[in-house]
Amino acid sequence: QSGDENFLFVGTNARVGVSNSSITTDSVMVAHIPADRSRVEVVSFPGNLAVTRPACQTWDNASSSYSSAAKPAQDGVRLDSIYAVGGPRCVTDTVQELSGLRINHFVGMDFQGFTDLAGALPPISLCTKGSVVDSQLGSIIPQGGMTTLTAQQALNFVRADHVQGDAPGQYAKIARQQRFLAAVLRQGMDEGVFHEGD
């Protein structure tokens, strides 16, 4: 894996001040950029995936710090429960053991952080087969074809849970999150953000 870049993206509501008991994890994805920067591959891990959690230091989200106390390893825990127990380090350790990938970068953000990030990036364009309409969020993308997303559209695109025409379960949502993240990283490569040796 020499020269590869692996980004672990974790979407949570874990802004500073939220207690551990209130934390939810919405998405866990690894974006892989090989050493030659020829492509972007994104793999998502469902939140209900049963995994072995490694031994972890205890995370205190309210203060955004670790304590000296440790949690022993445990089998058969849900992946989406790990951030509340051991924070970013424990999620990273779990995904590294699960995937065999060396994680170079951790990116954790809540909805507000995502909106801020999307607003700070150059506009991201996506091509959809048709409109994207969610029964709770309303019209996200009004018609098919190439669309340049606003920050709010980008947030709604990745978090929508009730899109008309979606298959049951989380797979369509996961696919949308992967498409958006791949588009962001491809644009970064096109603009020279990722260089060999960085």
C-alpha positions in Angstrom: 0.0 0.0 0.0 3.0 2.3 -0.3 2.0 5.6 -1.7 -1.8 4.9 -1.5 -4.1 7.3 0.3 -7.0 5.9 2.3 -9.6 8.3 3.7 -12.0 7.2 6.4 -15.1 9.3 6.4 -17.5 9.0 9.3 -20.7 11.0 9.4 -22.1 11.5 12.9 -24.1 14.0 15.0 -21.0 14.1 17.3 -20.5 17.8 17.4 -18.7 19.1 20.5 -21.0 19.2 23.5 -23.2 16.2 22.4 -23.0 13.5 25.1 -21.8 10.0 24.1 -25.3 8.5 24.8 -26.8 10.8 22.1 -24.3 10.0 19.3 -25.5 8.4 16.2 -23.3 7.4 13.2 -24.9 7.9 9.8 -22.2 6.6 7.5 -18.8 4.9 7.5 -16.9 5.0 4.2 -13.3 4.4 3.0 -12.2 6.3 -0.1 -9.1 4.7 -1.7 -6.8 6.6 -4.0 -3.9 4.5 -5.3 -0.3 5.7 -5.5 -0.7 6.5 -9.3 -3.8 8.6 -8.6 -5.5 6.9 -11.5 -8.9 6.5 -9.8 -11.1 6.8 -6.7 -12.7 3.8 -5.2 -15.2 4.1 -2.3 -16.4 1.3 0.0 -19.2 1.8 2.5 -19.7 -0.2 5.7 -23.3 -0.6 6.8 -23.9 0.7 10.3 -25.6 -2.5 11.4 -22.6 -4.6 10.4 -21.6 -6.9 13.3 -17.8 -6.5 14.0 -15.1 -7.2 16.6 -14.3 -3.9 18.3 -10.7 -3.8 19.4 -9.6 -2.6 22.8 -10.1 1.2 22.9 -9.5 4.2 25.0 -12.8 5.7 26.2 -13.9 8.7 24.3 -15.6 11.7 25.9 -17.4 13.5 23.2 -18.5 16.4 25.4 -14.9 17.5 25.9 -13.6 15.9 22.6 -10.9 14.0 24.5 -9.8 10.5 25.5 -9.7 9.3 29.1 -7.1 6.9 30.6 -9.9 4.3 31.0 -10.0 1.5 28.4 -12.8 -0.7 27.0 -11.8 -4.3 26.3 -12.2 -5.8 22.9 -15.7 -7.1 22.2 -17.2 -9.4 19.5 -20.5 -8.9 17.7 -21.0 -5.1 18.2 -22.6 -2.9 15.7 -20.2 -0.7 13.7 -22.4 2.4 14.2 -22.0 2.0 18.0 -18.2 2.3 18.1 -17.7 6.0 17.8 -19.8 6.6 21.0 -17.5 4.2 22.8 -14.0 5.0 21.5 -14.2 8.0 19.2 -12.3 8.4 16.0 -9.3 6.2 17.0 -11.5 3.2 17.8 -13.5 3.5 14.5 -10.2 3.8 12.6 -8.7 0.8 14.4 -11.8 -1.3 13.7 -12.0 -0.4 10.0 -8.2 -1.1 9.6 -8.6 -4.6 11.2 -11.8 -5.3 9.2 -10.5 -4.2 5.8 -6.7 -4.7 6.0 -6.2 -1.1 4.7 -3.9 1.4 6.3 -6.0 4.5 7.0 -4.0 7.6 6.3 -6.7 10.2 7.0 -9.8 10.4 9.3 -12.6 12.8 8.4 -15.5 13.1 10.8 -18.3 15.5 10.4 -21.9 16.3 11.4 -24.6 17.8 9.1 -23.4 21.4 9.7 -19.8 20.4 9.1 -20.8 18.8 5.8 -22.8 21.8 4.7 -19.8 24.1 5.6 -17.4 21.8 3.7 -19.7 21.6 0.6 -20.0 25.3 0.6 -16.3 25.8 0.8 -15.5 23.4 -2.1 -15.8 24.4 -5.8 -19.2 23.4 -7.0 -19.6 19.6 -7.5 -21.5 18.3 -10.5 -23.3 15.0 -10.7 -25.3 13.3 -13.5 -28.6 11.6 -12.4 -30.9 9.5 -14.5 -33.9 11.4 -13.3 -35.2 13.7 -10.6 -34.3 13.0 -6.9 -37.3 13.6 -4.7 -37.5 12.7 -1.0 -40.8 12.4 0.8 -39.5 14.3 3.8 -36.9 16.6 2.3 -38.8 17.4 -0.9 -37.3 18.0 -4.4 -33.5 17.6 -4.1 -32.6 17.5 -7.8 -35.6 18.6 -9.9 -34.7 16.8 -13.2 -32.3 14.3 -14.6 -29.0 15.1 -16.3 -26.0 17.0 -15.2 -26.6 19.2 -12.1 -24.2 21.5 -10.2 -25.2 21.0 -6.5 -25.5 23.8 -4.0 -24.3 23.1 -0.4 -27.8 22.3 0.7 -28.6 20.1 -2.3 -25.3 18.2 -1.5 -26.3 17.6 2.1 -29.8 16.5 1.2 -28.5 14.2 -1.6 -26.3 12.3 0.8 -28.7 12.1 3.8 -32.1 11.5 2.1 -33.7 8.3 3.5 -37.0 8.3 1.6 -36.3 9.0 -2.0 -39.0 8.0 -4.5 -38.1 4.9 -6.4 -35.4 3.7 -3.9 -35.2 0.1 -3.0 -35.9 -0.7 0.6 -33.0 -0.5 3.0 -29.9 1.7 3.1 -28.2 0.7 -0.2 -29.5 3.5 -2.4 -28.5 6.0 0.2 -25.1 4.4 0.5 -24.7 4.6 -3.3 -25.6 8.3 -3.3 -23.0 9.0 -0.6 -20.4 7.0 -2.6 -21.1 8.9 -5.8 -20.9 12.3 -4.1 -17.6 11.5 -2.3 -16.1 10.0 -5.4 -17.0 13.2 -7.3 -15.4 15.4 -4.7 -12.2 13.4 -4.7 -12.0 13.1 -8.5 -12.3 16.9 -8.7 -9.5 17.1 -6.1 -7.3 14.9 -8.3 -8.1 16.9 -11.4 -7.1 20.1 -9.7 -3.9 18.6 -8.4 -4.9 18.4 -4.7 -3.5 14.9 -4.5 0.1 14.4 -5.7 2.3 11.4 -5.4 4.4 11.6 -2.3 1.9 13.9 -0.5 
